[in-house]
Amino acid sequence: MEKFFKLKEHGTNVRTEIIAGITTFMTMAYIIFVNPYLLQQGGMNQAGAMFKDALVFNAGNDPYVAALVTATIVSAALTTILMGLVTNYPFALASGMGLNAFFAFTVAPVHGWQAALGAVLISGIAFFLLAVFGIINQIDKAVPTSLKRAVAAGIGLFIALIGLKNAGIVVANPATLVSLGDLTANGPALAAVGLLITAILIAFKVKGAILLGIMLTTVIGMFTGVATTPQSVSEVIGMPASLAPIAFQLDFAGALRLGFMVIFALVFVDLFDSMGTMMGTGARAGFLDKDGCLPKVKQAMVVDAIGTASGAMLGTSTVTTYVESTAGIAEGGRTGLTAVVTGALFLLALFFTPLAAIVPAAATAPALVIVGVLMMGAVTGIDFEDFTEAFPAFLTIAAMPFAFSIAHGIAAGFLAYPIVKVASGRAKELNWFVYLLAVISFVHFIK
């Protein structure tokens, strides 16, 4: 183990790496509950129900939802372990927040979840090719920082809106579009309490705050009748559900008919999310070289791409590198052993999947809002003093929740960016790739 992971060379030991791996797992394990909760709303349930109508199903009464729990765990476990073994980095991966919402609320309702999985597979293959041929760094440098930041912030607003809507805190209103829900009803009241609990835990820097918030909210829900109380050990511990209902069910041909912008959005968000996470966590761990580059970034991106492609075949949305990896790094994790421990804990979680049937929507919805808050932090990197940067960024952020589409938000920003730059006499700041993306975005809106 010492020889393979080079523990002494990295100034760490087995005990430190194990603690770091446990810490990373605790901070990102909420995805076990949140990812199925989102994807089932895209029709991935036995009845094919969409959106809030799908929330009557859970891992205890629907084989599709149960399979989603298994797929979420298996894809996270295998990809995280692979990352540790191939790169020797303490990076953990799982189904990405934001991309799972895009899958469930934008792509699947229109084209079917099978075609949506096909699109994820295609995006994974495209990502793999970009990584293998070393094109990712060039794309990263070509795209304006303000737009990359705006995409992250817009996705944060998008998933926060979904969380508030599913919690019943925000409801549709014909007169005002949306309005405040009935906070005296059990479900919305529990969600509001859960949101405050999770926020307080994060404010106190409690490790695994989001997961702990889900658990505490569920326990409160048991006393208020919103959540069911387990009556036997089998409702807590058991064998994982079969992947059969969703594994290898993707519609590749249907995915090819989705249009370029859908595939591009999947690749774009995964690319910049993963690149940003790897560079940020790499800097925190001291991995960057004298030029500020991350050694073995190519291998790490290849693993990320493999995770997305294999995840699609298992039946889940885009797999990406998690910023929660920094929690393990903060505990001293410096090698792939941290990632292997995190992956092993995900595998162990397979035998606790019956718990997913107990967690109510009111407990998972607050997690979406909290993640949205954390993602909104990206706006601090946007120069709002420069209108040519601020306007396209704002369009990107606003269009995602208001047009209810991540793809529309990306297209709006990339179309507006070169227009305002050229109009203000600053065309020299643009590169050919920005113009290409503007043309693609224009076609997206008129097709």
Protein Blocks (a to p, Z undefined) as FASTA:
>chain_A
ZZmnommlnopafklmmmmmmmmmmmmmmmmmmmmmmmmmnopafkopahjllmmpcfkl
omklmmmmmmmmmmmmmmmmmmmmmnopabdcdddehjlmmmmmmmmmmnopklmmmmmm
mmmmmmmmmmmnopmmmmmmmpcfklmmmmmmmmmmmmmmmmmmmnomaccdfknopacd
dfkbmklmmmmmmmmmmmmmmmnopghklmmmmmmmmmmmmmnopaccdfbfklmgccdd
dfklmgopacfklmmmnojklmmmmmmmmmmmmmmmmmmmmmmnopacfkopaehklmmm
mmmmmmmmmmmmnopacddddfklmmmmmnopabfklmmmmmmmmmmmmmmmmmmmmpcf
klmmmmmmmmmmmmmmmmmmpcfkbmklmmmmmmmmmmmmmnopaklmmmmmmmmmmmmm
mmnopammpcfklmmmmmmmmmmmmZZ
